[in-house]
Amino acid sequence: MSTEEQPRSFPRRDAEGRILTLGDLLGVSLAGLVIGVLALVLFEWAFATMGAGGFGRTNGWLAVILPLWLFWDDFRAWEFGAARVLAALAGIAVGVLAGLLAAGLAAGLAAGLAAGLPPLVSGALAAAVFTVVYAVIWFHGVHWLARRTG
């Protein structure tokens, strides 16, 4: 008796390619964020050792590239309509605002430090806040709006 096991993918997706759970969306997007931060730290270290500038001067917001790629993929999986556009715009607006607020608060709290917070740290914190806020608003927003309009 042979049993063929279906390959499991992560994040789990429905037949249309939409991510099924908020946990999957958060897990994969935060993993992408960590990879982005580690890549930035590696590049910063490499350039600092070559004497091409000080460590930590790159904007940490760049770490959000992989989560944005995932969000774009999930956005494309939803059929065209107002639900996906409204949820994405609301997520972007609130996520960017929350990220900027977090970076500003962190910089204000760290103002007592001799050098303050480097852009890599404050930007990475802002990118993390953006990623979580956008994922929550996008996931719940698009599901709620799709049920109401469809």
Helices and strands as residue ranges (DSSP letters): H 22-49, G 60-64, H 65-77, H 82-109, G 110-112, H 119-149
